Amino acid sequence: MFAASLSLSAALWSSAGARAAFLPQLVNSTTIPANGDLNPYGVAFVPSGFPKGGAIAAGDVLVSNFNNGANLQGLGTTIVKLTPTGPIALPGAAVTFLTSALPGLSTALGALRGGFVLVGNVSTTDGTIATIGQGAIQVIDRNGNVVQTWTDPASLDGPWDLALDDQGSTAHVFVSNVLNGTVARLDISVESSGVTLLSKTVIATGYAHVPNAAALILGPTGLAFDQNTDTLYVASTADNKIYSISDAAQRGSAVDLGVVVFAGTELRGPLALRFAPNGDLLAANGDAVNADVLHPSEIVEFTKRGQFVQEYNVDASQGGAFGLDTVVNIFPRFDLPALNANAFNYAAIDDVTNNLSVYQLPTAP
């Protein structure tokens, strides 16, 4: 399991406040909506401060589906939502927030505090690499309506994952591109009426990007941004390494790969990448590289200095660990509403069972 500071069965206090709870706060729910979409990829919490009155609210968890009901890759069209304090959905009954005209919704999923959701897509027409398309990022309002679609052959060439540096009225959107092995930064302004794309800058190049029979394609995936140090961390799946990019929010030109932060044998094709509440990094192993039947579908914890901490598996089969997200308030560059002490703050996908698990982890470092 996680290190002691992240133990799910310890340090979780009951509502009475005087007695430690033995059972963790945990909800398991399906990601399969009525249209049968499979292969959940992206996971994102709707952040604190998100405007009220829409189809989603702060604390909800969004999941993007990559495959359609026939399990063909790059043809899923839905984002589903789970309210962790609400009903648990049965398979085929996950609540649909969006049905997109652009198929193949990727791990590039995030919600802006200003009231909009971003999602990337990398589509196919038949589920194979032979028909893969460039992709785009869609901007969605809080009622599930697509209000903008961004495309670009250089900075949005297969948007595979994203990370947000969200300051409310402005934001940096970091995007990993699986088709050309790059990472780009989109600078945007956010108003209640919409989002304006101000500039696009490729800030890193050189990541391996190759077709893969099981995963369709491998390339740079997970991103995690440290606001305190202006450092972006990149999980490069095919390279089987975690890199860091300095001056990520300010950089005007591209660095070649960046600095290797972690390349331990515990990595097995890292996909999603997020910060844990204690400041460590969490990577989801997709098992497409360096696979080990004794260590399937693992979430790996390591420090920003590259020290391995702990790991656990989300499924007994390989290929189950994909998307993950956390709610972290350890980088207070702007005033955020205080986190609810009882709020769910960690979500992980089991891609084998099409299941979403949402936990409450201790928030103290």
Secondary structure, 3 states (H helix, E strand, C coil): CCCHHHCCCCCCECCCCCCECCCCCEEEEECCECCCCEEEEEEEECCCCCCCCCCCCCCCEEEEEEECCCCCECCCCEEEEECCCCCCCCCCCEEEEEECCCCCEEEEEEEECCCEEEEEECCCCCCCHHHCCCCEEEEEECCCCEEEEECECCCECCEEEEEEEECCCEEEEEEEECCCCEEEEEEEEEECCEEEEEEEEEEEECCCCEEECCCEEECEEEEEEECCCCEEEEEECCCCEEEEECCCCCCCCCEECCEEEECCCCCCCEEEEEECCCCCEEEEECCCCCCCCCCCCEEEEECCCCCEEEEEECCCCCCCEEEEEECCCCCCCCCCCCCCCCCCCEEEEECCCCEEEEECCCCCC
